[in-house]
Amino acid sequence: KPSGQFIVQVPNGVIINPVIYSDLTHVRAFTVESIRQLFLLSGFAPPFKYHEIPPHNINLIHSTKRVIWKVLLRPIIDLFIVITYKRMSPSIYSNNFIAVATKL
């Protein structure tokens, strides 16, 4: 209905993603661009929102992984992408990501 939101969590097709193949229901993986195209074909209008799903904060080990991801690994990957491909558009590197579209 108008002004309703569609929120979906999908496997990330940008990275080598074992999650895609670990579940028989995963037929397709998406990138920010491919989910954007699907939203447009489905009658949604930009702007769309995309959210990375970082490691969970369940215990000290997970919290440590989250900090290492945010402070060290993610910036290194971002820098590699900028140097290699000379671009920086929504950078999502987690196994899955969340996409949000709003019906106008």
PLY file of the C-alpha trace (Angstrom):
ply
format ascii 1.0
element vertex 104
property float x
property float y
property float z
element edge 103
property int vertex1
property int vertex2
end_header
0.00 0.00 0.00
1.16 3.62 -0.39
4.04 4.60 1.91
4.45 0.97 2.97
7.95 -0.42 3.35
9.37 -3.61 1.88
12.32 -4.92 3.89
14.29 -7.91 2.66
17.46 -9.71 3.75
19.32 -11.32 0.84
22.62 -13.17 0.25
25.35 -10.82 -0.93
26.53 -11.57 -4.47
29.50 -9.19 -4.34
31.68 -11.48 -2.26
32.62 -15.14 -2.43
29.75 -16.19 -0.25
29.43 -19.73 1.13
26.03 -18.78 2.58
24.54 -18.83 -0.93
25.33 -22.51 -1.33
24.62 -23.65 2.22
20.85 -23.53 1.84
18.81 -25.06 -0.99
16.36 -22.16 -0.87
19.06 -19.69 -1.97
18.50 -19.61 -5.71
20.05 -16.19 -6.30
22.39 -13.75 -4.63
22.00 -10.00 -5.02
24.20 -6.96 -5.24
23.09 -3.46 -4.33
22.60 -2.79 -8.05
20.60 -5.97 -8.78
18.23 -5.49 -5.81
17.80 -1.86 -6.93
16.77 -3.07 -10.39
14.31 -5.54 -8.83
12.79 -2.77 -6.71
12.38 -0.51 -9.76
10.76 -3.32 -11.78
8.40 -3.97 -8.84
7.11 -0.39 -8.76
9.17 1.04 -5.92
10.82 4.43 -6.29
14.22 5.58 -5.04
15.82 6.34 -2.70
16.45 2.80 -1.48
18.37 1.97 1.67
20.98 -0.77 2.11
22.41 -2.04 5.38
25.34 -4.32 6.01
24.89 -7.00 8.65
28.07 -6.91 10.78
29.16 -9.70 13.15
26.77 -10.09 16.08
27.49 -8.81 19.60
26.65 -12.03 21.45
29.72 -12.41 23.64
33.29 -11.15 24.00
34.56 -13.13 20.99
31.81 -11.79 18.72
32.28 -8.26 20.06
36.01 -8.50 19.33
35.28 -9.70 15.77
32.90 -6.78 15.30
35.53 -4.24 16.41
38.22 -5.84 14.21
35.79 -5.79 11.28
34.80 -2.15 11.80
38.21 -0.69 12.67
40.61 -2.79 10.59
39.20 -5.13 7.96
36.41 -3.04 6.48
38.60 0.04 5.90
41.25 -2.16 4.24
38.66 -3.68 1.89
37.25 -0.22 1.10
40.74 1.05 0.28
41.42 -1.98 -1.92
38.16 -1.41 -3.84
38.93 2.30 -4.37
42.50 1.59 -5.56
41.55 -1.36 -7.75
38.25 -0.21 -9.26
38.43 3.57 -8.68
34.94 3.62 -7.25
33.18 3.69 -3.93
29.47 2.99 -4.14
27.47 1.25 -1.46
30.12 -1.02 -0.08
28.55 -4.03 1.54
30.81 -6.99 2.26
28.82 -9.05 4.78
27.41 -12.45 3.75
23.90 -11.00 3.73
22.54 -7.48 3.57
19.22 -5.76 4.19
17.52 -3.66 1.52
14.59 -1.34 2.15
12.18 0.11 -0.43
9.22 2.41 0.20
6.10 2.43 -1.94
5.10 5.93 -3.00
0 1
1 2
2 3
3 4
4 5
5 6
6 7
7 8
8 9
9 10
10 11
11 12
12 13
13 14
14 15
15 16
16 17
17 18
18 19
19 20
20 21
21 22
22 23
23 24
24 25
25 26
26 27
27 28
28 29
29 30
30 31
31 32
32 33
33 34
34 35
35 36
36 37
37 38
38 39
39 40
40 41
41 42
42 43
43 44
44 45
45 46
46 47
47 48
48 49
49 50
50 51
51 52
52 53
53 54
54 55
55 56
56 57
57 58
58 59
59 60
60 61
61 62
62 63
63 64
64 65
65 66
66 67
67 68
68 69
69 70
70 71
71 72
72 73
73 74
74 75
75 76
76 77
77 78
78 79
79 80
80 81
81 82
82 83
83 84
84 85
85 86
86 87
87 88
88 89
89 90
90 91
91 92
92 93
93 94
94 95
95 96
96 97
97 98
98 99
99 100
100 101
101 102
102 103
